[in-house]
Amino acid sequence: MNRKFSLAHLTVLPWTPPEMIYNAKLIGYDSVGIRSIYMGLPGEPNYDLSKKGRLYQLTKMALSETGLKICDAIEVAKIEKGRDVSSYELAFEAAAELGFADVISNIWTNDKDYYLDQFAKLCDLAKQYGLFVNLEFVTWASVKNLKEAKEVVNVVNRENACYLVDTLHFYRSKVNLSELDDIPKEKFRIVHICDGPSEIPITEEELASTGRGNRFYVGEGVIPVYDIVKRIGDNITLSLEIPNIQKVQDYGSTEHVRRCLETAKRYFDANDTECKCN
């Protein structure tokens, strides 16, 4: 099966968008996802492309020179108190001009009326730029499992509202595979894949720190990555989001990113073969 693999920016966040694009092409990825909406986290670089300055021009040139396909999303359009989603418009405009069709969003406030209203507005804004909004449930966020994400998408009822499953959050939020079955396949456009240990951290701090810096290569842990992807659909883009501070220290960023792709391909090839045999 000819699966398509994308490089998620969180895997190698110190790389600028142009650096990531050139390296992803050399290593063998089919596409990239760019974290161009600044989240303001400690130590996080700011790759804002909305001002269309030098970084934007270099990113545009890298895409043109490599011919890398744009199958993954820009991120992250957070829903949170104190931020009106209209502030993302310039980021959406820049993303659309660069050829992106998707944006990732997640929710960080417990005020349901507020986040339903803001998510609806986000979808309407994104539609103006031909963008799909992929709602990702995050284990340490306010919308933390698939059931809660379904409620948002169903209530908002926008054609361009979709789901993004991250296999780490899927496992840690104790989502059942059967929960995927009643979602139309067209509502899945991207899946973030990685592996992890059986132990689930208890505190939000531990969930966040391991999620942002200690994910496993696919096949190294206990997450049923293959089964999740099969339920979602074989034709979906597999975005490798595998930040791991220790592996970068051990191998260097480039080799870590290569191993992310190599191990994922080996894992899916082996499981595809086994599936055919059965």
C-alpha positions, 0 to 999 in steps of 0.5 A: 500500500502506498501510504503518504507520510507527513512531518509534523513540526512538533517533531523538530520544532527548532527547524524553521519552516524552510529548513523543515521543508528542505530536510523533509524532502531529502529524507523522503517525506511526502508533505509537512505541517507547519506550526506557524500560529505562535502559541506562546509556550516557554521556549517555543520559536515564533514562525509567524508567516502572516506578515509575509516577510522574509520567512514567508518568502523563504518558505514559499521558495522552499515549497516551490524548489522541492515540489513538496506536496502540501497534505498536512495542516498549519497549526494551532488555532487554539480556542481559549478565553481572551482570544477572538478567533478573528485574530487568525485571519492573516494566518489563514490567508498566508496558509491558503496562499502557500497551498495549505488546505487544513488548519488544526484547532483544539479547545482550552476553556471549559466555557462550553457556550463560548467555545462552541460559538468560537469554533463555529466562527473559526470554521466560518472564517476558515471557509473563506480561505478554503480551509478545513478545520481539524479539531484535535482532542488533547488529553490535557486540554478542555476537550480531551476525548473523542466523545467531547470532540464529536459533540462540538462538531455535531453541534456546530454543524459546519461542512468544513469541521473535521476531526484530527486523531492523535494516537497518543491522545487517543490512547491516553484519553482511553478512547475505544476503537468502536467510537470511530465507526459512526464518523463519516470517513470524509471527516478525517483528513489527517492523523497524528501518529506516534507510539507510547508506553502503557503507563498513563501519567496522572497530572496535566504537567506530566501529560504535557511534558511527555506529550511534547518531548517523550513520544516513541517511534511507531511500533516501540510502544503499546498504542494500537496505531495500525488499528486506529488508522484502519478504522479511520481510513487507509488513504489518510495522511499519516503525520508523524508527530514524534517529539523526543528530546532524548532521541534528538540528543542521541542521534541529532535532529536529522537522524531522528526525523529519518528514524521517525519515517523509517520505523513508521514505514517498517511498522505499516509494511509489516502490519499490511503484510500480516493483514493480507495473510490473514 
